[in-house]
Amino acid sequence: MCSVHYNHSLTAMSGSDFMAYSLSLEQKTAFAFVGMLLVFLGLLIVRCFRILLDPYSSMPSSSWGDGLEGLEKGTFENALT
């Protein structure tokens, strides 16, 4: 015969008994750090989906040669003289 044992100590506690088991400082720090990591992960996921849905909005509209006056793009010989 197989008998299954369950821990019913948490379900049998009242509200005042549950408050007696508070978290330690290390546990609170770990939960806060994990929470910040989850928020950061969520922001990265949202940013990646926005880039995937509209990839050209994050690209600059100007190119490297827009500021050149009268010179063709890619010709540096004339710019040196």
PyMOL Python script that loads the backbone (N, CA, C, O; Angstrom):
from pymol import cmd

cmd.read_pdbstr("""\
ATOM      1  N   MET A   1       0.829  -1.178   0.000  1.00  0.00           N
ATOM      2  CA  MET A   1       0.000   0.000   0.000  1.00  0.00           C
ATOM      3  C   MET A   1       0.877   1.246   0.000  1.00  0.00           C
ATOM      4  O   MET A   1       1.914   1.303   0.661  1.00  0.00           O
ATOM      5  N   CYS A   2       0.442   2.217  -0.741  1.00  0.00           N
ATOM      6  CA  CYS A   2       1.171   3.475  -0.826  1.00  0.00           C
ATOM      7  C   CYS A   2       0.380   4.554  -0.101  1.00  0.00           C
ATOM      8  O   CYS A   2      -0.792   4.777  -0.404  1.00  0.00           O
ATOM      9  N   SER A   3       1.000   5.205   0.829  1.00  0.00           N
ATOM     10  CA  SER A   3       0.312   6.277   1.547  1.00  0.00           C
ATOM     11  C   SER A   3       0.981   7.606   1.192  1.00  0.00           C
ATOM     12  O   SER A   3       2.207   7.718   1.180  1.00  0.00           O
ATOM     13  N   VAL A   4       0.163   8.593   0.909  1.00  0.00           N
ATOM     14  CA  VAL A   4       0.652   9.914   0.543  1.00  0.00           C
ATOM     15  C   VAL A   4       0.438  10.839   1.723  1.00  0.00           C
ATOM     16  O   VAL A   4      -0.668  10.935   2.255  1.00  0.00           O
ATOM     17  N   HIS A   5       1.493  11.517   2.130  1.00  0.00           N
ATOM     18  CA  HIS A   5       1.414  12.439   3.260  1.00  0.00           C
ATOM     19  C   HIS A   5       1.486  13.864   2.745  1.00  0.00           C
ATOM     20  O   HIS A   5       2.361  14.204   1.949  1.00  0.00           O
ATOM     21  N   TYR A   6       0.583  14.675   3.194  1.00  0.00           N
ATOM     22  CA  TYR A   6       0.562  16.088   2.831  1.00  0.00           C
ATOM     23  C   TYR A   6       0.865  16.921   4.055  1.00  0.00           C
ATOM     24  O   TYR A   6       0.524  16.546   5.176  1.00  0.00           O
ATOM     25  N   ASN A   7       1.502  18.038   3.836  1.00  0.00           N
ATOM     26  CA  ASN A   7       1.805  18.960   4.916  1.00  0.00           C
ATOM     27  C   ASN A   7       0.667  19.976   4.984  1.00  0.00           C
ATOM     28  O   ASN A   7       0.559  20.861   4.134  1.00  0.00           O
ATOM     29  N   HIS A   8      -0.170  19.840   5.992  1.00  0.00           N
ATOM     30  CA  HIS A   8      -1.318  20.732   6.141  1.00  0.00           C
ATOM     31  C   HIS A   8      -1.057  21.826   7.169  1.00  0.00           C
ATOM     32  O   HIS A   8      -1.998  22.465   7.639  1.00  0.00           O
ATOM     33  N   SER A   9       0.194  22.049   7.522  1.00  0.00           N
ATOM     34  CA  SER A   9       0.484  23.025   8.563  1.00  0.00           C
ATOM     35  C   SER A   9       0.214  24.447   8.078  1.00  0.00           C
ATOM     36  O   SER A   9      -0.210  25.284   8.874  1.00  0.00           O
ATOM     37  N   LEU A  10       0.445  24.751   6.793  1.00  0.00           N
ATOM     38  CA  LEU A  10       0.184  26.096   6.297  1.00  0.00           C
ATOM     39  C   LEU A  10      -1.307  26.357   6.122  1.00  0.00           C
ATOM     40  O   LEU A  10      -1.762  27.484   6.318  1.00  0.00           O
ATOM     41  N   THR A  11      -2.066  25.341   5.760  1.00  0.00           N
ATOM     42  CA  THR A  11      -3.498  25.546   5.554  1.00  0.00           C
ATOM     43  C   THR A  11      -4.247  25.640   6.868  1.00  0.00           C
ATOM     44  O   THR A  11      -5.331  26.221   6.917  1.00  0.00           O
ATOM     45  N   ALA A  12      -3.686  25.073   7.947  1.00  0.00           N
ATOM     46  CA  ALA A  12      -4.369  25.092   9.235  1.00  0.00           C
ATOM     47  C   ALA A  12      -4.030  26.324  10.064  1.00  0.00           C
ATOM     48  O   ALA A  12      -4.608  26.518  11.133  1.00  0.00           O
ATOM     49  N   MET A  13      -3.115  27.152   9.603  1.00  0.00           N
ATOM     50  CA  MET A  13      -2.715  28.313  10.392  1.00  0.00           C
ATOM     51  C   MET A  13      -3.733  29.434  10.258  1.00  0.00           C
ATOM     52  O   MET A  13      -4.347  29.615   9.207  1.00  0.00           O
ATOM     53  N   SER A  14      -3.898  30.164  11.315  1.00  0.00           N
ATOM     54  CA  SER A  14      -4.755  31.340  11.275  1.00  0.00           C
ATOM     55  C   SER A  14      -3.928  32.538  10.818  1.00  0.00           C
ATOM     56  O   SER A  14      -2.730  32.404  10.571  1.00  0.00           O
ATOM     57  N   GLY A  15      -4.552  33.700  10.703  1.00  0.00           N
ATOM     58  CA  GLY A  15      -3.869  34.899  10.233  1.00  0.00           C
ATOM     59  C   GLY A  15      -2.748  35.338  11.150  1.00  0.00           C
ATOM     60  O   GLY A  15      -1.697  35.762  10.668  1.00  0.00           O
ATOM     61  N   SER A  16      -2.939  35.250  12.459  1.00  0.00           N
ATOM     62  CA  SER A  16      -1.894  35.684  13.390  1.00  0.00           C
ATOM     63  C   SER A  16      -0.731  34.699  13.403  1.00  0.00           C
ATOM     64  O   SER A  16       0.415  35.109  13.585  1.00  0.00           O
ATOM     65  N   ASP A  17      -1.000  33.416  13.214  1.00  0.00           N
ATOM     66  CA  ASP A  17       0.077  32.432  13.151  1.00  0.00           C
ATOM     67  C   ASP A  17       0.909  32.622  11.885  1.00  0.00           C
ATOM     68  O   ASP A  17       2.124  32.427  11.893  1.00  0.00           O
ATOM     69  N   PHE A  18       0.247  33.000  10.808  1.00  0.00           N
ATOM     70  CA  PHE A  18       0.953  33.178   9.540  1.00  0.00           C
ATOM     71  C   PHE A  18       1.891  34.377   9.602  1.00  0.00           C
ATOM     72  O   PHE A  18       2.948  34.353   8.971  1.00  0.00           O
ATOM     73  N   MET A  19       1.541  35.416  10.336  1.00  0.00           N
ATOM     74  CA  MET A  19       2.388  36.605  10.455  1.00  0.00           C
ATOM     75  C   MET A  19       3.632  36.315  11.295  1.00  0.00           C
ATOM     76  O   MET A  19       4.615  37.050  11.200  1.00  0.00           O
ATOM     77  N   ALA A  20       3.612  35.271  12.105  1.00  0.00           N
ATOM     78  CA  ALA A  20       4.770  34.937  12.926  1.00  0.00           C
ATOM     79  C   ALA A  20       5.916  34.423  12.065  1.00  0.00           C
ATOM     80  O   ALA A  20       7.075  34.511  12.472  1.00  0.00           O
ATOM     81  N   TYR A  21       5.619  33.893  10.894  1.00  0.00           N
ATOM     82  CA  TYR A  21       6.652  33.380   9.989  1.00  0.00           C
ATOM     83  C   TYR A  21       6.987  34.447   8.955  1.00  0.00           C
ATOM     84  O   TYR A  21       6.604  34.329   7.791  1.00  0.00           O
ATOM     85  N   SER A  22       7.690  35.472   9.368  1.00  0.00           N
ATOM     86  CA  SER A  22       8.071  36.546   8.453  1.00  0.00           C
ATOM     87  C   SER A  22       9.354  36.161   7.719  1.00  0.00           C
ATOM     88  O   SER A  22      10.060  35.235   8.119  1.00  0.00           O
ATOM     89  N   LEU A  23       9.638  36.878   6.655  1.00  0.00           N
ATOM     90  CA  LEU A  23      10.818  36.606   5.844  1.00  0.00           C
ATOM     91  C   LEU A  23      12.051  37.241   6.468  1.00  0.00           C
ATOM     92  O   LEU A  23      11.974  38.293   7.103  1.00  0.00           O
ATOM     93  N   SER A  24      13.179  36.590   6.277  1.00  0.00           N
ATOM     94  CA  SER A  24      14.433  37.161   6.770  1.00  0.00           C
ATOM     95  C   SER A  24      14.887  38.267   5.813  1.00  0.00           C
ATOM     96  O   SER A  24      14.311  38.455   4.742  1.00  0.00           O
ATOM     97  N   LEU A  25      15.917  38.986   6.218  1.00  0.00           N
ATOM     98  CA  LEU A  25      16.439  40.071   5.392  1.00  0.00           C
ATOM     99  C   LEU A  25      17.006  39.541   4.082  1.00  0.00           C
ATOM    100  O   LEU A  25      16.855  40.179   3.040  1.00  0.00           O
ATOM    101  N   GLU A  26      17.660  38.377   4.121  1.00  0.00           N
ATOM    102  CA  GLU A  26      18.207  37.797   2.900  1.00  0.00           C
ATOM    103  C   GLU A  26      17.100  37.400   1.935  1.00  0.00           C
ATOM    104  O   GLU A  26      17.236  37.586   0.725  1.00  0.00           O
ATOM    105  N   GLN A  27      16.006  36.856   2.457  1.00  0.00           N
ATOM    106  CA  GLN A  27      14.888  36.457   1.607  1.00  0.00           C
ATOM    107  C   GLN A  27      14.201  37.675   1.000  1.00  0.00           C
ATOM    108  O   GLN A  27      13.819  37.653  -0.170  1.00  0.00           O
ATOM    109  N   LYS A  28      14.042  38.730   1.782  1.00  0.00           N
ATOM    110  CA  LYS A  28      13.438  39.953   1.255  1.00  0.00           C
ATOM    111  C   LYS A  28      14.302  40.564   0.161  1.00  0.00           C
ATOM    112  O   LYS A  28      13.793  41.033  -0.857  1.00  0.00           O
ATOM    113  N   THR A  29      15.624  40.554   0.380  1.00  0.00           N
ATOM    114  CA  THR A  29      16.547  41.084  -0.619  1.00  0.00           C
ATOM    115  C   THR A  29      16.502  40.241  -1.892  1.00  0.00           C
ATOM    116  O   THR A  29      16.514  40.782  -2.998  1.00  0.00           O
ATOM    117  N   ALA A  30      16.452  38.938  -1.738  1.00  0.00           N
ATOM    118  CA  ALA A  30      16.388  38.059  -2.907  1.00  0.00           C
ATOM    119  C   ALA A  30      15.094  38.268  -3.678  1.00  0.00           C
ATOM    120  O   ALA A  30      15.113  38.311  -4.908  1.00  0.00           O
ATOM    121  N   PHE A  31      13.979  38.397  -2.983  1.00  0.00           N
ATOM    122  CA  PHE A  31      12.699  38.635  -3.658  1.00  0.00           C
ATOM    123  C   PHE A  31      12.690  39.985  -4.370  1.00  0.00           C
ATOM    124  O   PHE A  31      12.149  40.106  -5.469  1.00  0.00           O
ATOM    125  N   ALA A  32      13.283  40.990  -3.751  1.00  0.00           N
ATOM    126  CA  ALA A  32      13.352  42.308  -4.396  1.00  0.00           C
ATOM    127  C   ALA A  32      14.228  42.256  -5.640  1.00  0.00           C
ATOM    128  O   ALA A  32      13.883  42.850  -6.662  1.00  0.00           O
ATOM    129  N   PHE A  33      15.358  41.552  -5.568  1.00  0.00           N
ATOM    130  CA  PHE A  33      16.254  41.433  -6.713  1.00  0.00           C
ATOM    131  C   PHE A  33      15.589  40.656  -7.846  1.00  0.00           C
ATOM    132  O   PHE A  33      15.692  41.049  -9.008  1.00  0.00           O
ATOM    133  N   VAL A  34      14.918  39.573  -7.524  1.00  0.00           N
ATOM    134  CA  VAL A  34      14.207  38.792  -8.547  1.00  0.00           C
ATOM    135  C   VAL A  34      13.086  39.622  -9.153  1.00  0.00           C
ATOM    136  O   VAL A  34      12.838  39.539 -10.356  1.00  0.00           O
ATOM    137  N   GLY A  35      12.409  40.417  -8.340  1.00  0.00           N
ATOM    138  CA  GLY A  35      11.351  41.285  -8.862  1.00  0.00           C
ATOM    139  C   GLY A  35      11.894  42.321  -9.828  1.00  0.00           C
ATOM    140  O   GLY A  35      11.290  42.583 -10.869  1.00  0.00           O
ATOM    141  N   MET A  36      13.040  42.914  -9.484  1.00  0.00           N
ATOM    142  CA  MET A  36      13.647  43.895 -10.399  1.00  0.00           C
ATOM    143  C   MET A  36      14.096  43.231 -11.699  1.00  0.00           C
ATOM    144  O   MET A  36      13.965  43.819 -12.773  1.00  0.00           O
ATOM    145  N   LEU A  37      14.623  42.012 -11.610  1.00  0.00           N
ATOM    146  CA  LEU A  37      15.017  41.291 -12.815  1.00  0.00           C
ATOM    147  C   LEU A  37      13.807  40.966 -13.692  1.00  0.00           C
ATOM    148  O   LEU A  37      13.897  41.032 -14.918  1.00  0.00           O
ATOM    149  N   LEU A  38      12.698  40.622 -13.086  1.00  0.00           N
ATOM    150  CA  LEU A  38      11.486  40.335 -13.858  1.00  0.00           C
ATOM    151  C   LEU A  38      10.956  41.585 -14.549  1.00  0.00           C
ATOM    152  O   LEU A  38      10.493  41.514 -15.688  1.00  0.00           O
ATOM    153  N   VAL A  39      11.020  42.724 -13.874  1.00  0.00           N
ATOM    154  CA  VAL A  39      10.594  43.982 -14.493  1.00  0.00           C
ATOM    155  C   VAL A  39      11.509  44.314 -15.667  1.00  0.00           C
ATOM    156  O   VAL A  39      11.031  44.709 -16.731  1.00  0.00           O
ATOM    157  N   PHE A  40      12.824  44.157 -15.484  1.00  0.00           N
ATOM    158  CA  PHE A  40      13.779  44.413 -16.556  1.00  0.00           C
ATOM    159  C   PHE A  40      13.549  43.468 -17.736  1.00  0.00           C
ATOM    160  O   PHE A  40      13.614  43.887 -18.892  1.00  0.00           O
ATOM    161  N   LEU A  41      13.285  42.207 -17.446  1.00  0.00           N
ATOM    162  CA  LEU A  41      12.987  41.240 -18.504  1.00  0.00           C
ATOM    163  C   LEU A  41      11.721  41.606 -19.248  1.00  0.00           C
ATOM    164  O   LEU A  41      11.665  41.481 -20.472  1.00  0.00           O
ATOM    165  N   GLY A  42      10.712  42.053 -18.536  1.00  0.00           N
ATOM    166  CA  GLY A  42       9.477  42.477 -19.184  1.00  0.00           C
ATOM    167  C   GLY A  42       9.692  43.669 -20.106  1.00  0.00           C
ATOM    168  O   GLY A  42       9.143  43.715 -21.207  1.00  0.00           O
ATOM    169  N   LEU A  43      10.496  44.638 -19.653  1.00  0.00           N
ATOM    170  CA  LEU A  43      10.786  45.792 -20.504  1.00  0.00           C
ATOM    171  C   LEU A  43      11.553  45.388 -21.760  1.00  0.00           C
ATOM    172  O   LEU A  43      11.287  45.905 -22.845  1.00  0.00           O
ATOM    173  N   LEU A  44      12.497  44.472 -21.617  1.00  0.00           N
ATOM    174  CA  LEU A  44      13.248  44.002 -22.780  1.00  0.00           C
ATOM    175  C   LEU A  44      12.355  43.246 -23.760  1.00  0.00           C
ATOM    176  O   LEU A  44      12.506  43.391 -24.973  1.00  0.00           O
ATOM    177  N   ILE A  45      11.440  42.451 -23.250  1.00  0.00           N
ATOM    178  CA  ILE A  45      10.522  41.708 -24.121  1.00  0.00           C
ATOM    179  C   ILE A  45       9.630  42.668 -24.886  1.00  0.00           C
ATOM    180  O   ILE A  45       9.415  42.495 -26.086  1.00  0.00           O
ATOM    181  N   VAL A  46       9.107  43.686 -24.201  1.00  0.00           N
ATOM    182  CA  VAL A  46       8.258  44.670 -24.872  1.00  0.00           C
ATOM    183  C   VAL A  46       9.049  45.413 -25.938  1.00  0.00           C
ATOM    184  O   VAL A  46       8.541  45.634 -27.038  1.00  0.00           O
ATOM    185  N   ARG A  47      10.287  45.803 -25.631  1.00  0.00           N
ATOM    186  CA  ARG A  47      11.119  46.521 -26.608  1.00  0.00           C
ATOM    187  C   ARG A  47      11.424  45.641 -27.816  1.00  0.00           C
ATOM    188  O   ARG A  47      11.377  46.109 -28.954  1.00  0.00           O
ATOM    189  N   CYS A  48      11.733  44.378 -27.577  1.00  0.00           N
ATOM    190  CA  CYS A  48      12.034  43.479 -28.697  1.00  0.00           C
ATOM    191  C   CYS A  48      10.814  43.266 -29.581  1.00  0.00           C
ATOM    192  O   CYS A  48      10.949  43.230 -30.804  1.00  0.00           O
ATOM    193  N   PHE A  49       9.629  43.125 -29.000  1.00  0.00           N
ATOM    194  CA  PHE A  49       8.428  42.960 -29.810  1.00  0.00           C
ATOM    195  C   PHE A  49       8.113  44.221 -30.600  1.00  0.00           C
ATOM    196  O   PHE A  49       7.632  44.142 -31.730  1.00  0.00           O
ATOM    197  N   ARG A  50       8.384  45.400 -30.008  1.00  0.00           N
ATOM    198  CA  ARG A  50       8.161  46.641 -30.763  1.00  0.00           C
ATOM    199  C   ARG A  50       9.109  46.739 -31.944  1.00  0.00           C
ATOM    200  O   ARG A  50       8.713  47.202 -33.014  1.00  0.00           O
ATOM    201  N   ILE A  51      10.361  46.310 -31.772  1.00  0.00           N
ATOM    202  CA  ILE A  51      11.311  46.332 -32.878  1.00  0.00           C
ATOM    203  C   ILE A  51      10.916  45.305 -33.934  1.00  0.00           C
ATOM    204  O   ILE A  51      11.045  45.572 -35.129  1.00  0.00           O
ATOM    205  N   LEU A  52      10.440  44.146 -33.515  1.00  0.00           N
ATOM    206  CA  LEU A  52      10.017  43.129 -34.481  1.00  0.00           C
ATOM    207  C   LEU A  52       8.794  43.569 -35.276  1.00  0.00           C
ATOM    208  O   LEU A  52       8.685  43.257 -36.462  1.00  0.00           O
ATOM    209  N   LEU A  53       7.880  44.285 -34.644  1.00  0.00           N
ATOM    210  CA  LEU A  53       6.673  44.705 -35.347  1.00  0.00           C
ATOM    211  C   LEU A  53       6.928  45.873 -36.280  1.00  0.00           C
ATOM    212  O   LEU A  53       6.290  45.972 -37.328  1.00  0.00           O
ATOM    213  N   ASP A  54       7.861  46.774 -35.918  1.00  0.00           N
ATOM    214  CA  ASP A  54       8.149  47.929 -36.766  1.00  0.00           C
ATOM    215  C   ASP A  54       9.657  48.184 -36.739  1.00  0.00           C
ATOM    216  O   ASP A  54      10.117  49.071 -36.020  1.00  0.00           O
ATOM    217  N   PRO A  55      10.436  47.415 -37.515  1.00  0.00           N
ATOM    218  CA  PRO A  55      11.898  47.519 -37.397  1.00  0.00           C
ATOM    219  C   PRO A  55      12.479  48.809 -37.951  1.00  0.00           C
ATOM    220  O   PRO A  55      13.558  49.218 -37.522  1.00  0.00           O
ATOM    221  N   TYR A  56      11.804  49.465 -38.889  1.00  0.00           N
ATOM    222  CA  TYR A  56      12.387  50.644 -39.517  1.00  0.00           C
ATOM    223  C   TYR A  56      12.166  51.917 -38.705  1.00  0.00           C
ATOM    224  O   TYR A  56      12.780  52.941 -39.005  1.00  0.00           O
ATOM    225  N   SER A  57      11.329  51.883 -37.711  1.00  0.00           N
ATOM    226  CA  SER A  57      11.119  53.088 -36.903  1.00  0.00           C
ATOM    227  C   SER A  57      12.313  53.369 -36.001  1.00  0.00           C
ATOM    228  O   SER A  57      12.533  54.520 -35.623  1.00  0.00           O
ATOM    229  N   SER A  58      13.091  52.347 -35.645  1.00  0.00           N
ATOM    230  CA  SER A  58      14.232  52.559 -34.763  1.00  0.00           C
ATOM    231  C   SER A  58      15.490  52.943 -35.530  1.00  0.00           C
ATOM    232  O   SER A  58      16.498  53.284 -34.911  1.00  0.00           O
ATOM    233  N   MET A  59      15.461  52.898 -36.857  1.00  0.00           N
ATOM    234  CA  MET A  59      16.630  53.278 -37.652  1.00  0.00           C
ATOM    235  C   MET A  59      16.637  54.785 -37.891  1.00  0.00           C
ATOM    236  O   MET A  59      15.576  55.378 -38.084  1.00  0.00           O
ATOM    237  N   PRO A  60      17.798  55.409 -37.882  1.00  0.00           N
ATOM    238  CA  PRO A  60      17.847  56.843 -38.211  1.00  0.00           C
ATOM    239  C   PRO A  60      17.572  57.055 -39.695  1.00  0.00           C
ATOM    240  O   PRO A  60      17.956  56.237 -40.531  1.00  0.00           O
ATOM    241  N   SER A  61      16.909  58.154 -40.012  1.00  0.00           N
ATOM    242  CA  SER A  61      16.543  58.414 -41.400  1.00  0.00           C
ATOM    243  C   SER A  61      17.681  59.027 -42.196  1.00  0.00           C
ATOM    244  O   SER A  61      17.659  58.982 -43.426  1.00  0.00           O
ATOM    245  N   SER A  62      18.673  59.596 -41.531  1.00  0.00           N
ATOM    246  CA  SER A  62      19.790  60.208 -42.244  1.00  0.00           C
ATOM    247  C   SER A  62      20.908  59.188 -42.418  1.00  0.00           C
ATOM    248  O   SER A  62      20.999  58.214 -41.671  1.00  0.00           O
ATOM    249  N   SER A  63      21.747  59.424 -43.402  1.00  0.00           N
ATOM    250  CA  SER A  63      22.898  58.553 -43.607  1.00  0.00           C
ATOM    251  C   SER A  63      24.167  59.320 -43.266  1.00  0.00           C
ATOM    252  O   SER A  63      24.109  60.496 -42.907  1.00  0.00           O
ATOM    253  N   TRP A  64      25.311  58.656 -43.380  1.00  0.00           N
ATOM    254  CA  TRP A  64      26.559  59.279 -42.959  1.00  0.00           C
ATOM    255  C   TRP A  64      27.012  60.370 -43.922  1.00  0.00           C
ATOM    256  O   TRP A  64      27.837  61.208 -43.556  1.00  0.00           O
ATOM    257  N   GLY A  65      26.499  60.375 -45.119  1.00  0.00           N
ATOM    258  CA  GLY A  65      26.955  61.345 -46.089  1.00  0.00           C
ATOM    259  C   GLY A  65      26.028  62.522 -46.295  1.00  0.00           C
ATOM    260  O   GLY A  65      26.233  63.290 -47.235  1.00  0.00           O
ATOM    261  N   ASP A  66      25.027  62.698 -45.469  1.00  0.00           N
ATOM    262  CA  ASP A  66      24.080  63.803 -45.654  1.00  0.00           C
ATOM    263  C   ASP A  66      24.721  65.165 -45.439  1.00  0.00           C
ATOM    264  O   ASP A  66      24.274  66.152 -46.022  1.00  0.00           O
ATOM    265  N   GLY A  67      25.752  65.239 -44.619  1.00  0.00           N
ATOM    266  CA  GLY A  67      26.361  66.521 -44.316  1.00  0.00           C
ATOM    267  C   GLY A  67      27.387  66.978 -45.327  1.00  0.00           C
ATOM    268  O   GLY A  67      27.896  68.094 -45.218  1.00  0.00           O
ATOM    269  N   LEU A  68      27.704  66.157 -46.301  1.00  0.00           N
ATOM    270  CA  LEU A  68      28.715  66.538 -47.287  1.00  0.00           C
ATOM    271  C   LEU A  68      28.120  67.506 -48.297  1.00  0.00           C
ATOM    272  O   LEU A  68      27.003  67.310 -48.776  1.00  0.00           O
ATOM    273  N   GLU A  69      28.867  68.541 -48.614  1.00  0.00           N
ATOM    274  CA  GLU A  69      28.374  69.553 -49.553  1.00  0.00           C
ATOM    275  C   GLU A  69      29.135  69.436 -50.864  1.00  0.00           C
ATOM    276  O   GLU A  69      30.327  69.737 -50.919  1.00  0.00           O
ATOM    277  N   GLY A  70      28.474  69.013 -51.894  1.00  0.00           N
ATOM    278  CA  GLY A  70      29.080  68.944 -53.204  1.00  0.00           C
ATOM    279  C   GLY A  70      29.981  67.756 -53.429  1.00  0.00           C
ATOM    280  O   GLY A  70      30.486  67.584 -54.539  1.00  0.00           O
ATOM    281  N   LEU A  71      30.201  66.947 -52.452  1.00  0.00           N
ATOM    282  CA  LEU A  71      31.047  65.775 -52.612  1.00  0.00           C
ATOM    283  C   LEU A  71      30.167  64.541 -52.759  1.00  0.00           C
ATOM    284  O   LEU A  71      29.107  64.449 -52.141  1.00  0.00           O
ATOM    285  N   GLU A  72      30.594  63.632 -53.548  1.00  0.00           N
ATOM    286  CA  GLU A  72      29.872  62.378 -53.672  1.00  0.00           C
ATOM    287  C   GLU A  72      30.174  61.524 -52.458  1.00  0.00           C
ATOM    288  O   GLU A  72      31.249  61.615 -51.865  1.00  0.00           O
ATOM    289  N   LYS A  73      29.224  60.704 -52.104  1.00  0.00           N
ATOM    290  CA  LYS A  73      29.420  59.830 -50.949  1.00  0.00           C
ATOM    291  C   LYS A  73      30.505  58.816 -51.264  1.00  0.00           C
ATOM    292  O   LYS A  73      30.482  58.188 -52.322  1.00  0.00           O
ATOM    293  N   GLY A  74      31.442  58.654 -50.364  1.00  0.00           N
ATOM    294  CA  GLY A  74      32.480  57.667 -50.523  1.00  0.00           C
ATOM    295  C   GLY A  74      33.747  58.185 -51.166  1.00  0.00           C
ATOM    296  O   GLY A  74      34.690  57.410 -51.324  1.00  0.00           O
ATOM    297  N   THR A  75      33.825  59.431 -51.540  1.00  0.00           N
ATOM    298  CA  THR A  75      35.069  59.955 -52.139  1.00  0.00           C
ATOM    299  C   THR A  75      35.774  60.813 -51.110  1.00  0.00           C
ATOM    300  O   THR A  75      35.321  61.910 -50.781  1.00  0.00           O
ATOM    301  N   PHE A  76      36.878  60.310 -50.609  1.00  0.00           N
ATOM    302  CA  PHE A  76      37.628  61.036 -49.583  1.00  0.00           C
ATOM    303  C   PHE A  76      38.812  61.789 -50.174  1.00  0.00           C
ATOM    304  O   PHE A  76      39.401  62.630 -49.495  1.00  0.00           O
ATOM    305  N   GLU A  77      39.173  61.508 -51.421  1.00  0.00           N
ATOM    306  CA  GLU A  77      40.322  62.187 -52.020  1.00  0.00           C
ATOM    307  C   GLU A  77      40.070  63.686 -52.161  1.00  0.00           C
ATOM    308  O   GLU A  77      40.963  64.497 -51.915  1.00  0.00           O
ATOM    309  N   ASN A  78      38.851  64.051 -52.557  1.00  0.00           N
ATOM    310  CA  ASN A  78      38.516  65.467 -52.731  1.00  0.00           C
ATOM    311  C   ASN A  78      38.370  66.179 -51.389  1.00  0.00           C
ATOM    312  O   ASN A  78      38.570  67.390 -51.302  1.00  0.00           O
ATOM    313  N   ALA A  79      38.024  65.435 -50.348  1.00  0.00           N
ATOM    314  CA  ALA A  79      37.844  66.074 -49.051  1.00  0.00           C
ATOM    315  C   ALA A  79      39.182  66.422 -48.410  1.00  0.00           C
ATOM    316  O   ALA A  79      39.248  67.317 -47.568  1.00  0.00           O
ATOM    317  N   LEU A  80      40.254  65.721 -48.801  1.00  0.00           N
ATOM    318  CA  LEU A  80      41.561  65.983 -48.218  1.00  0.00           C
ATOM    319  C   LEU A  80      42.239  67.208 -48.814  1.00  0.00           C
ATOM    320  O   LEU A  80      43.088  67.822 -48.167  1.00  0.00           O
ATOM    321  N   THR A  81      41.876  67.567 -50.033  1.00  0.00           N
ATOM    322  CA  THR A  81      42.545  68.691 -50.678  1.00  0.00           C
ATOM    323  C   THR A  81      41.887  70.012 -50.429  1.00  0.00           C
ATOM    324  O   THR A  81      42.357  71.038 -50.919  1.00  0.00           O
TER     325      THR A  81
END
""", "prot")
cmd.dss("prot")
cmd.show_as("cartoon", "prot")
cmd.util.cbc("prot")
cmd.orient("prot")
